[in-house]
Amino acid sequence: MNTKTISLSLASALALAGCSTMDGAEPRELAMANLSNSSGQPVGTATLVDYGTSRAMRVMVTGIPAGPHGFHLHTTGTCTPPDFQSAGGHLNPEDNEHGRLNPDGKHLGDLLNIDVPASGTLTTEVPVDGTPDYLMEELFDADGTAVMIHSGADDYRTNPSGDAGSRIACGVLTRA
């Protein structure tokens, strides 16, 4: 091998290494939802990403009121505006209580609140518990799963919904 070939190989390897996570795994998109508000207008996306040793929901929204908002996975993959009640309750395959602060909680649909700044635009990641196989099995059951943003913050205690208020944005997860 000549010096030019070695340099190009090394540069390519370094560029690819920059795309990996710290555990060496390439991030892999598992599922995605296009989020719409109660008027049917698009407000962003939620993408389930597998980082090898962890999973997260990558959230990108705009036009959402400032402040903390409950962010959940709901049991049915249907988002009928204006109230999105068609999405059912929180995704809870293990039949647990609600809330990270509830000693008998949390269920799969309990995700951390998102906190939208005054600009109304947010890009963040929220951890999601479970292996990729478990998540894909539960998220893509016979009736699918919806991603929901609520008007207020989840209190991480109140069963079954966290007292997070009305549903203001919804999207149906589809496989990536």
Secondary structure as UniProt FT lines:
FT   HELIX           3..17
FT   TURN            18..19
FT   TURN            22..23
FT   STRAND          28..37
FT   TURN            38..39
FT   STRAND          42..50
FT   STRAND          55..62
FT   STRAND          67..69
FT   STRAND          71..74
FT   TURN            81..83
FT   HELIX           85..87
FT   TURN            93..94
FT   TURN            100..101
FT   TURN            103..104
FT   TURN            108..109
FT   STRAND          114..116
FT   TURN            118..119
FT   STRAND          121..128
FT   HELIX           132..139
FT   TURN            142..143
FT   STRAND          146..150
FT   TURN            159..163
FT   STRAND          167..172
FT   STRAND          174..175
//
